[in-house]
Amino acid sequence: MKSISTYIVGFDEIVQRASQEFSIASQASIIAVKLLNSQMLIQFLREVQKHDQWVSKYYRCSAQIASESLISNILTLLTSTMKQRYMKAIHLLLQLMTV
């Protein structure tokens, strides 16, 4: 994880916090929660796509994170959801401003 953290600002702190845990499940859980809470999941997945040598070094080819199409589909869903949320928020703000 430290090698991918060089590409993502702020990811190093997440890795440091997770490394304090002993079990891999706890580390993965902390990383997942922190990525979601800090809204860095999309950025993380984009970096994983760009740096496929990192994925091939640390994961088996059968791992889901190694599936380029799966990562692309997840990114499409996440960005679509985020756009819808932003559009709803902008629409609400415009309504509040015209009242």
VOKEBA-582402 format. One record per residue: y negated, x, z of N, C-alpha, C in turn; residue in three letters; residue number from 1. Coordinates in steps of 0.001 Angstrom, whole numbers. Layout:
N
+---------+---------+---------+---------+---------+---------+---------+---------+---------+--------+-----+
:    n.yy :    n.xx :    n.zz :   ca.yy :   ca.xx :   ca.zz :    c.yy :    c.xx :    c.zz : residu : num :
+---------+---------+---------+---------+---------+---------+---------+---------+---------+--------+-----+
:       Y :       X :       Z :       Y :       X :       Z :       Y :       X :       Z :    ALA : NUM :
...
+---------+---------+---------+---------+---------+---------+---------+---------+---------+--------+-----+
! end
This chain:
99
+---------+---------+---------+---------+---------+---------+---------+---------+---------+--------+-----+
:    n.yy :    n.xx :    n.zz :   ca.yy :   ca.xx :   ca.zz :    c.yy :    c.xx :    c.zz : residu : num :
+---------+---------+---------+---------+---------+---------+---------+---------+---------+--------+-----+
:    1192 :     809 :       0 :       0 :       0 :       0 :   -1264 :     859 :       0 :    MET :   1 :
:   -1168 :    2000 :     646 :   -2362 :    2840 :     693 :   -2792 :    3285 :    -692 :    LYS :   2 :
:   -1843 :    3506 :   -1602 :   -2224 :    3966 :   -2938 :   -2962 :    2885 :   -3713 :    SER :   3 :
:   -2619 :    1620 :   -3530 :   -3330 :     542 :   -4227 :   -4664 :     264 :   -3552 :    ILE :   4 :
:   -4800 :     634 :   -2282 :   -6053 :     375 :   -1564 :   -7217 :    1188 :   -2115 :    SER :   5 :
:   -6933 :    2241 :   -2863 :   -8020 :    3010 :   -3461 :   -8746 :    2217 :   -4547 :    THR :   6 :
:   -8123 :    1178 :   -5055 :   -8724 :     368 :   -6119 :   -9431 :    -875 :   -5601 :    TYR :   7 :
:   -9228 :   -1230 :   -4331 :   -9770 :   -2476 :   -3787 :  -10606 :   -2164 :   -2549 :    ILE :   8 :
:  -11892 :   -2451 :   -2633 :  -12785 :   -2213 :   -1504 :  -12397 :   -3133 :    -350 :    VAL :   9 :
:  -12215 :   -2560 :     819 :  -11882 :   -3335 :    2006 :  -10391 :   -3495 :    2263 :    GLY :  10 :
:   -9577 :   -3156 :    1278 :   -8136 :   -3329 :    1444 :   -7559 :   -2306 :    2413 :    PHE :  11 :
:   -8195 :   -1178 :    2540 :   -7718 :    -118 :    3432 :   -7667 :    -598 :    4889 :    ASP :  12 :
:   -8672 :   -1404 :    5296 :   -8678 :   -1924 :    6665 :   -7494 :   -2867 :    6895 :    GLU :  13 :
:   -7161 :   -3642 :    5874 :   -6024 :   -4552 :    5977 :   -4728 :   -3758 :    6138 :    ILE :  14 :
:   -4589 :   -2698 :    5352 :   -3392 :   -1860 :    5424 :   -3303 :   -1182 :    6792 :    VAL :  15 :
:   -4426 :    -705 :    7302 :   -4426 :     -66 :    8628 :   -3971 :   -1041 :    9704 :    GLN :  16 :
:   -4480 :   -2269 :    9649 :   -4090 :   -3279 :   10651 :   -2604 :   -3591 :   10539 :    ARG :  17 :
:   -2126 :   -3753 :    9318 :    -715 :   -4085 :    9115 :     198 :   -2937 :    9544 :    ALA :  18 :
:    -248 :   -1711 :    9373 :     595 :    -559 :    9713 :     842 :    -433 :   11218 :    SER :  19 :
:     100 :   -1169 :   12019 :     309 :   -1147 :   13463 :    1550 :   -1946 :   13867 :    GLN :  20 :
:    2040 :   -2767 :   12969 :    3233 :   -3570 :   13238 :    4483 :   -2775 :   12892 :    GLU :  21 :
:    5577 :   -3105 :   13543 :    6812 :   -2354 :   13333 :    7691 :   -2938 :   12238 :    PHE :  22 :
:    7746 :   -4242 :   12150 :    8648 :   -4840 :   11153 :    7927 :   -5060 :    9831 :    SER :  23 :
:    8668 :   -4938 :    8760 :    8118 :   -5141 :    7415 :    7648 :   -6586 :    7267 :    ILE :  24 :
:    8377 :   -7535 :    7868 :    7994 :   -8950 :    7785 :    6623 :   -9173 :    8436 :    ALA :  25 :
:    6397 :   -8547 :    9575 :    5092 :   -8681 :   10248 :    3983 :   -8046 :    9422 :    SER :  26 :
:    4277 :   -6890 :    8841 :    3282 :   -6223 :    8003 :    2929 :   -7082 :    6790 :    GLN :  27 :
:    3940 :   -7621 :    6133 :    3710 :   -8462 :    4961 :    2931 :   -9715 :    5332 :    ALA :  28 :
:    3258 :  -10287 :    6479 :    2572 :  -11489 :    6945 :    1087 :  -11215 :    7190 :    SER :  29 :
:     799 :  -10118 :    7848 :    -593 :   -9752 :    8134 :   -1352 :   -9517 :    6837 :    ILE :  30 :
:    -749 :   -8795 :    5918 :   -1416 :   -8527 :    4641 :   -1681 :   -9822 :    3887 :    ILE :  31 :
:    -702 :  -10702 :    3836 :    -870 :  -11973 :    3128 :   -1988 :  -12810 :    3754 :    ALA :  32 :
:   -1988 :  -12930 :    5063 :   -3010 :  -13730 :    5747 :   -4395 :  -13132 :    5538 :    VAL :  33 :
:   -4500 :  -11831 :    5684 :   -5802 :  -11168 :    5521 :   -6304 :  -11292 :    4080 :    LYS :  34 :
:   -5406 :  -11148 :    3105 :   -5814 :  -11303 :    1702 :   -6318 :  -12718 :    1438 :    LEU :  35 :
:   -5638 :  -13698 :    1992 :   -6069 :  -15083 :    1806 :   -7386 :  -15357 :    2531 :    LEU :  36 :
:   -7496 :  -14924 :    3774 :   -8709 :  -15193 :    4557 :   -9938 :  -14479 :    4009 :    ASN :  37 :
:   -9749 :  -13310 :    3449 :  -10886 :  -12554 :    2918 :  -11134 :  -12843 :    1445 :    SER :  38 :
:  -10356 :  -13750 :     877 :  -10456 :  -14132 :    -536 :  -10296 :  -12922 :   -1461 :    GLN :  39 :
:   -9397 :  -12030 :   -1075 :   -9125 :  -10831 :   -1869 :   -7813 :  -10931 :   -2647 :    MET :  40 :
:   -7110 :  -12057 :   -2536 :   -5803 :  -12180 :   -3179 :   -5903 :  -12050 :   -4697 :    LEU :  41 :
:   -6886 :  -12714 :   -5294 :   -7042 :  -12636 :   -6752 :   -7324 :  -11202 :   -7172 :    ILE :  42 :
:   -8223 :  -10537 :   -6467 :   -8541 :   -9139 :   -6787 :   -7302 :   -8259 :   -6635 :    GLN :  43 :
:   -6535 :   -8470 :   -5579 :   -5320 :   -7691 :   -5355 :   -4340 :   -7881 :   -6515 :    PHE :  44 :
:   -4117 :   -9130 :   -6914 :   -3175 :   -9395 :   -8009 :   -3658 :   -8819 :   -9334 :    LEU :  45 :
:   -4947 :   -8850 :   -9569 :   -5491 :   -8237 :  -10798 :   -5265 :   -6729 :  -10800 :    ARG :  46 :
:   -5433 :   -6108 :   -9656 :   -5196 :   -4658 :   -9564 :   -3715 :   -4342 :   -9739 :    GLU :  47 :
:   -2850 :   -5189 :   -9215 :   -1413 :   -4999 :   -9403 :   -1088 :   -5052 :  -10896 :    VAL :  48 :
:   -1708 :   -5989 :  -11616 :   -1487 :   -6090 :  -13058 :   -1950 :   -4831 :  -13781 :    GLN :  49 :
:   -3102 :   -4315 :  -13395 :   -3667 :   -3135 :  -14064 :   -2851 :   -1875 :  -13799 :    LYS :  50 :
:   -2294 :   -1781 :  -12608 :   -1631 :    -545 :  -12179 :    -129 :    -776 :  -12046 :    HIS :  51 :
:     491 :   -1067 :  -13161 :    1919 :   -1376 :  -13138 :    2776 :    -182 :  -12717 :    ASP :  52 :
:    2249 :    1037 :  -12809 :    3008 :    2194 :  -12334 :    3177 :    2135 :  -10826 :    GLN :  53 :
:    2205 :    1532 :  -10128 :    2316 :    1346 :   -8684 :    3459 :     386 :   -8377 :    TRP :  54 :
:    3534 :    -701 :   -9125 :    4594 :   -1690 :   -8920 :    5953 :   -1073 :   -9212 :    VAL :  55 :
:    6057 :    -363 :  -10312 :    7359 :     218 :  -10673 :    7784 :    1319 :   -9694 :    SER :  56 :
:    6830 :    1944 :   -9036 :    7158 :    2991 :   -8070 :    7703 :    2408 :   -6765 :    LYS :  57 :
:    7142 :    1277 :   -6322 :    7479 :     734 :   -5010 :    8384 :    -492 :   -5024 :    TYR :  58 :
:    8567 :   -1101 :   -6185 :    9366 :   -2331 :   -6253 :   10424 :   -2233 :   -7333 :    TYR :  59 :
:   11524 :   -2935 :   -7132 :   12564 :   -3016 :   -8155 :   12056 :   -3891 :   -9291 :    ARG :  60 :
:   12597 :   -3709 :  -10461 :   12159 :   -4498 :  -11610 :   12481 :   -5983 :  -11432 :    CYS :  61 :
:   13410 :   -6305 :  -10537 :   13756 :   -7705 :  -10285 :   12825 :   -8369 :   -9264 :    SER :  62 :
:   11934 :   -7612 :   -8636 :   11013 :   -8175 :   -7646 :   10013 :   -9092 :   -8334 :    ALA :  63 :
:    9621 :  -10150 :   -7649 :    8690 :  -11101 :   -8238 :    7340 :  -10472 :   -8554 :    GLN :  64 :
:    6908 :   -9527 :   -7740 :    5627 :   -8872 :   -7989 :    5678 :   -8024 :   -9267 :    ILE :  65 :
:    6876 :   -7701 :   -9707 :    7036 :   -6923 :  -10939 :    7035 :   -7809 :  -12184 :    ALA :  66 :
:    7045 :   -9107 :  -11986 :    7042 :  -10045 :  -13108 :    5607 :  -10264 :  -13596 :    SER :  67 :
:    5294 :   -9671 :  -14717 :    3933 :   -9770 :  -15253 :    3560 :  -11218 :  -15563 :    GLU :  68 :
:    4515 :  -11976 :  -16078 :    4212 :  -13374 :  -16407 :    3981 :  -14202 :  -15148 :    SER :  69 :
:    4735 :  -13933 :  -14090 :    4538 :  -14658 :  -12842 :    3165 :  -14358 :  -12248 :    LEU :  70 :
:    2781 :  -13100 :  -12236 :    1467 :  -12711 :  -11718 :     371 :  -13365 :  -12554 :    ILE :  71 :
:     527 :  -13388 :  -13858 :    -456 :  -14031 :  -14734 :    -569 :  -15522 :  -14439 :    SER :  72 :
:     568 :  -16173 :  -14254 :     559 :  -17601 :  -13945 :    -111 :  -17883 :  -12601 :    ASN :  73 :
:     178 :  -17064 :  -11613 :    -437 :  -17235 :  -10292 :   -1951 :  -17046 :  -10395 :    ILE :  74 :
:   -2366 :  -16021 :  -11124 :   -3801 :  -15779 :  -11299 :   -4481 :  -16941 :  -12008 :    LEU :  75 :
:   -3828 :  -17485 :  -13011 :   -4387 :  -18640 :  -13728 :   -4572 :  -19818 :  -12781 :    THR :  76 :
:   -3562 :  -20091 :  -11976 :   -3646 :  -21199 :  -11021 :   -4727 :  -20960 :   -9969 :    LEU :  77 :
:   -4771 :  -19753 :   -9427 :   -5754 :  -19454 :   -8390 :   -7185 :  -19514 :   -8917 :    LEU :  78 :
:   -7428 :  -18921 :  -10073 :   -8786 :  -18924 :  -10612 :   -9214 :  -20336 :  -11003 :    THR :  79 :
:   -8282 :  -21118 :  -11527 :   -8587 :  -22506 :  -11869 :   -8958 :  -23299 :  -10619 :    SER :  80 :
:   -8193 :  -23112 :   -9557 :   -8458 :  -23804 :   -8298 :   -9807 :  -23389 :   -7729 :    THR :  81 :
:  -10099 :  -22096 :   -7770 :  -11369 :  -21607 :   -7242 :  -12540 :  -22154 :   -8055 :    MET :  82 :
:  -12398 :  -22204 :   -9379 :  -13463 :  -22743 :  -10226 :  -13717 :  -24201 :   -9891 :    LYS :  83 :
:  -12650 :  -24964 :   -9690 :  -12807 :  -26377 :   -9346 :  -13534 :  -26530 :   -8012 :    GLN :  84 :
:  -13194 :  -25698 :   -7043 :  -13869 :  -25757 :   -5740 :  -15347 :  -25433 :   -5877 :    ARG :  85 :
:  -15662 :  -24383 :   -6642 :  -17058 :  -23998 :   -6828 :  -17835 :  -25087 :   -7555 :    TYR :  86 :
:  -17214 :  -25691 :   -8559 :  -17889 :  -26753 :   -9308 :  -18158 :  -27958 :   -8406 :    MET :  87 :
:  -17214 :  -28311 :   -7548 :  -17421 :  -29414 :   -6615 :  -18549 :  -29088 :   -5638 :    LYS :  88 :
:  -18573 :  -27855 :   -5157 :  -19614 :  -27438 :   -4214 :  -20987 :  -27463 :   -4890 :    ALA :  89 :
:  -21064 :  -26985 :   -6109 :  -22336 :  -26990 :   -6839 :  -22787 :  -28427 :   -7086 :    ILE :  90 :
:  -21853 :  -29283 :   -7483 :  -22176 :  -30685 :   -7722 :  -22708 :  -31339 :   -6443 :    HIS :  91 :
:  -22068 :  -31070 :   -5323 :  -22508 :  -31617 :   -4038 :  -23897 :  -31101 :   -3674 :    LEU :  92 :
:  -24139 :  -29821 :   -3867 :  -25463 :  -29255 :   -3573 :  -26529 :  -29881 :   -4451 :    LEU :  93 :
:  -26233 :  -30079 :   -5719 :  -27204 :  -30721 :   -6615 :  -27500 :  -32146 :   -6174 :    LEU :  94 :
:  -26466 :  -32843 :   -5724 :  -26683 :  -34207 :   -5223 :  -27568 :  -34199 :   -3987 :    GLN :  95 :
:  -27328 :  -33255 :   -3095 :  -28124 :  -33171 :   -1873 :  -29578 :  -32799 :   -2179 :    LEU :  96 :
:  -29762 :  -31981 :   -3199 :  -31123 :  -31545 :   -3549 :  -31919 :  -32661 :   -4206 :    MET :  97 :
:  -31258 :  -33611 :   -4853 :  -31983 :  -34683 :   -5547 :  -32229 :  -35894 :   -4651 :    THR :  98 :
:  -31686 :  -35869 :   -3464 :  -31863 :  -37023 :   -2547 :  -33213 :  -36955 :   -1888 :    VAL :  99 :
+---------+---------+---------+---------+---------+---------+---------+---------+---------+--------+-----+
! end
